[in-house]
């Protein structure tokens, strides 16, 4: 049976059948081949129907071809099912049991390598996450430092402005205080001169030299 007819028999799509064939051949299952229109094609047999149906059911349960085959490989009879006993292909000095054991060992080795690869990928993802977090922390610290630097610069400018204003204010106050004191001194001096002038004999009118009427009317 070719792929189209076989897919109808197992009630799967041709894509699903080809996918299962790919996984089976990767695990050492040798499907029969034939020639169709000048090209090699898979020649499915009646005994393949049950195998494909079992695999398809497991894929449906796990939603993954890899997980489905992993679970099937844990079953005791699965490896014996997928490794067909083809006496023409078996070495003369090797029994089917030995071949199954070797295949089982190889599959286990591949599983361990795949698990190791998965761990390495997880570590890479973890490192990428940590690097991204570190980058974010550095960016945040730079932003904080920039803000602090800007605040310091603003504070310095404010202090310089305040000192300048204080200096100008003090200078103006000093000039005003000196002017006020000078003005007070001048006013005091004027008062002293006026007082002295009024109290001096030279500053008072000579009543004796006035006439009678001038003295009478206080002229």
Residue pairs with C-beta under 8 A, 6 or more apart in sequence:
1 9
1 43
1 44
1 45
2 34
2 36
2 41
2 42
2 43
2 44
3 14
3 17
3 18
3 41
3 42
3 44
4 14
5 44
6 17
6 42
6 44
6 48
6 49
6 52
7 13
7 14
7 16
7 17
9 49
10 17
10 49
10 52
10 53
10 56
12 20
12 52
12 56
16 56
16 59
17 52
19 65
20 52
20 55
20 56
20 59
20 65
21 31
21 42
23 55
23 65
23 69
24 31
24 55
24 82
25 31
27 69
27 73
27 82
27 103
27 107
28 82
28 83
28 103
29 82
29 83
29 84
30 84
30 86
30 89
31 42
31 43
31 44
31 48
32 42
32 43
32 44
32 45
33 40
33 41
33 42
33 43
34 40
34 41
34 42
34 43
35 41
51 81
51 82
54 72
55 68
55 69
55 72
58 68
58 69
58 71
58 72
59 65
59 68
61 68
62 68
62 71
70 111
72 78
73 79
73 107
73 111
79 100
79 103
79 104
79 107
80 100
83 96
83 99
83 100
83 103
85 96
90 96
90 99
196 203
197 203
198 204
207 215
210 219
213 219
